[in-house]
Amino acid sequence: MRRLIRRITRWFKSRPTSLLLPALPALIVCMIWVVFAAFIMGWGSAHTEMRYRQAAGMAVAGRDYETARVAYWRLAQLKSEKRNEYLFGWAMSLLGTGRNREAEGVLTVLAPLDGPGYSQAHLFVAKSLLSSTNAAASLARLAEAHLLRALRDEPSMIEASSLLGRLYMRMGLWDSAQKHLRETVAARPEDALLLAYVLRAKGEDDEARGWAERAAKHFASKVSDPKEADDPGSRIAWANAMVMLKDYPAALSILEAGLQQSGDIVYRPALGALYGNWVQSAVKDAPLDFETRFKLVQSGLQYSAANEFLLQELVSLTRLEGAQSQPAMDAVKKMLAEGGAASAILHYFLGIDAWQQGRKDEAQGHFSIAFDMAPFMPTVANNLAMILTVGDKPDYERALKVIDPIVQKLPQDAQFRSTRGLVLLKLGRYEESVADLQASLPRLNSKRSSRLALAEAYRHLNMKDLADEQERLANQGEVRPNEAAPTVPAPVKPAN
């Protein structure tokens, strides 16, 4: 390189300077052409980028994802600062054409947790992970990591902060949820209702009421806008805000008006939930006013016959003494006679009630009917399997046939896997039993019966030390007064 520079320098020095001046105009023209060519090339690149952006936007708007895929791919090949944006558009277009595996590969590059990425890709991945209402804790934590990464890259991303607040709310991390929802509520007034829920969970009732009132005003204005069609989401949120304010009649009129105007069936479960909250309030305020409770239960079931809380309350009212229980008993008989969606759930709660009253044969009968009517209701199958392992004539083979498909469908659920482990123990399949019981143990709230079952399985496998340790842990801290330490745990109620 140095030799080349020296040669060029010697060449210029050897040229006659008298010839430079006549050649100057031509040199200037050449320089102008070079600058003009560079400008044209730059203009062409910008123009190409603009045209492809327009084509991609129009294609996405028209759901022509194949055209969008091509446009975004070509945009991604340009030397542009927006390359990550174009790659994200390409990934979304790939999803639109059903090429999911390719899209996942692009999103993996755009949303790494250990390096720089694209905030919108992190947000999309988090929303995908949380799309299931029963997302496992591990998926929730992964979604949290992506949302935190998105906010690190783009701190002003309101949607990511709002979603993170909702996630923390689901996880019961009230302080963290409050922090994020306070940051978003100005830009997203609908988050006022969530903030009210969080504050109430923290026991800050006065401030919660204030935010519930703000939420009610916001959603009322949306519903009352004559330019907008009936929006069930806003109307239900408005009613929920009124429930938080304990104005149940107002919430009822809001939902009934929506049902009458649009006929949308989404209002029926919302009305059932409203009556469930109303019943809980009535129980707290006037626990001996059984007539009001029954009327509220009956009204709620007219809208949502399969509402689990209302059915559970109805069964509890059948246990009242004397004539007080008759209306509820008549209602239960009528619902069972008519059949329908509520029958399986009603038999389920009758089974729980019979079990708690010590009528095990009757409980098994109700659970069997409930299972026959709804074989893939997980809690029904779980409790029937447990019932089948106790009593004078246990049926372990049938218990396994009942619980095994549920575990296959929901392998991460600790309660169902523990039940299968207990059934396998009864069948003498000790190694399989240990595998299920060990896998479920860390995620169980009450571990005593599972530890005792593990101890028994280990003894059959001649692992005395492990059996002794499980027995020691079982008897250390989880024993309650008068607890009988059953081999099989009592049936559990589903979460409301």
LINMO-V254821 format. One line per field, one symbol per residue. psi: psi as a letter, one per 20 degrees, with the letter a starting at -180 (. if undefined). A space follows every 50 residues. Layout:
psi = ???
This chain:
psi = ghhgghggghghhiqpihigghigghgggghghgggghgggghhgggggg ghggggghgghjkmhgghggghghhiiqnqikghghhghgghhghhjjmh ggghgghhhilqikrqbphhgggggghghjhpikpqhhhghgggghghgg hghnhjnggghghhghghghijngggggghhhhihghnhhihgghggghh hijmhghggghhgggggghghghioiiqrpohghghhghhhhghjkmggg hghghhggghghjpihhghhhghghghgggghgghmhjmhgggggggggh hhhnijoggghghgghiijqqbihigggghggggghhibahigghghghh ggggghjjmhghghgghgggghhmikoghggghggghijrahmqnhghgg hghghghhhmiiohghhgghghghghijmgghgggggghhghjpgoighh ghggggghghjkmgghggghgghhjniipqpjpimqhpqqqqqqq.
